[in-house]
């Protein structure tokens, strides 16, 4: 039942986000002992699959313009997606943000989108709290049975609500804890093989850490961030004992800011991400038991994901995605951004350039980002303009 629902999710184009299933589990070993696709001899495609992949969609137009990097950037209203511990170093006392991301716009769909609301409030110079709401609409869907007969229509959707607390543990180091509630309503009320589907629900937590050093001698800033996100219960859409993993993720990032003078500022950033979800069997190991992998607990799945790739350490490294980005600010009012995202072809093959602009006046900010694919792997955000609105209510006091 769970596999049926995941395949339905892929049919709705969410699989374009992070994985391709066409050749998964059907690889063979060639004469040199390398895992390849049968017939073509191409690289073995063995992507990591999880439920509710909407949790990994980047909702931030600022980071989206920098190759989806953001773990070590300065704190803002969208920090909870990357690393909530960034908020401890935020300059403003209070900030709110709203982002709208069209999904599959290149296919002419207007009712599939991601909406995101985020914000934070600093309690004092050491503590801050944050909250966010992520909503993913999959538009109007016509449900059918196995014979292709209509069983009604629906509006499948998913959402996540998160609350975060962050605190400075020293002048340069902060930590955060985020709690989440996740609801995935793909086909509630529909019946499959005599089983009535229901909305999937799960609870999860994030841990974040940031080290930030503002060099008073040359006025530059260096930051390192790390976060483990979506650590939580598995999710099911029925009363079945088969449950699926959440997209737990390890992110590590660094950023360096050059403050040339009071008007000109340049930040360079780099992120590496890895899904902490067990790697599926690729068909080359007869001893690999997919049912045993699926039955692992969430924590066991996280730990095993670090050393379970069928092709060894080299395949583990290929499961990392890499992001690099740059952000230039003039007079803290106008920003130009660019970046690049890279994913190995055997793990999804997403590769794209990003660019964007940022404007800020008084308490109001506006960010735009645009994505241009550089590989044959289609992306749901191909040639799509995303935008974020930001309101920094502490900025007016600071001026």
Secondary structure as GFF3:
##gff-version 3
##sequence-region A 1 399
A	DSSP	alpha_helix	2	11	.	.	.	ID=ss1
A	DSSP	alpha_helix	15	18	.	.	.	ID=ss2
A	DSSP	beta_strand	27	29	.	.	.	ID=ss3
A	DSSP	beta_strand	35	37	.	.	.	ID=ss4
A	DSSP	three_ten_helix	53	56	.	.	.	ID=ss5
A	DSSP	alpha_helix	61	64	.	.	.	ID=ss6
A	DSSP	alpha_helix	79	82	.	.	.	ID=ss7
A	DSSP	three_ten_helix	84	89	.	.	.	ID=ss8
A	DSSP	beta_strand	94	102	.	.	.	ID=ss9
A	DSSP	three_ten_helix	105	107	.	.	.	ID=ss10
A	DSSP	beta_strand	112	122	.	.	.	ID=ss11
A	DSSP	beta_strand	127	138	.	.	.	ID=ss12
A	DSSP	beta_strand	141	144	.	.	.	ID=ss13
A	DSSP	beta_strand	150	154	.	.	.	ID=ss14
A	DSSP	beta_strand	157	168	.	.	.	ID=ss15
A	DSSP	beta_strand	173	185	.	.	.	ID=ss16
A	DSSP	beta_strand	191	192	.	.	.	ID=ss17
A	DSSP	beta_strand	195	196	.	.	.	ID=ss18
A	DSSP	beta_strand	200	214	.	.	.	ID=ss19
A	DSSP	beta_strand	221	232	.	.	.	ID=ss20
A	DSSP	beta_strand	249	259	.	.	.	ID=ss21
A	DSSP	beta_strand	264	275	.	.	.	ID=ss22
A	DSSP	alpha_helix	290	294	.	.	.	ID=ss23
A	DSSP	alpha_helix	298	304	.	.	.	ID=ss24
A	DSSP	alpha_helix	313	318	.	.	.	ID=ss25
A	DSSP	beta_strand	320	330	.	.	.	ID=ss26
A	DSSP	beta_strand	334	342	.	.	.	ID=ss27
A	DSSP	three_ten_helix	345	347	.	.	.	ID=ss28
A	DSSP	beta_strand	351	361	.	.	.	ID=ss29
A	DSSP	beta_strand	364	373	.	.	.	ID=ss30
A	DSSP	beta_strand	385	392	.	.	.	ID=ss31
A	DSSP	alpha_helix	395	398	.	.	.	ID=ss32
###
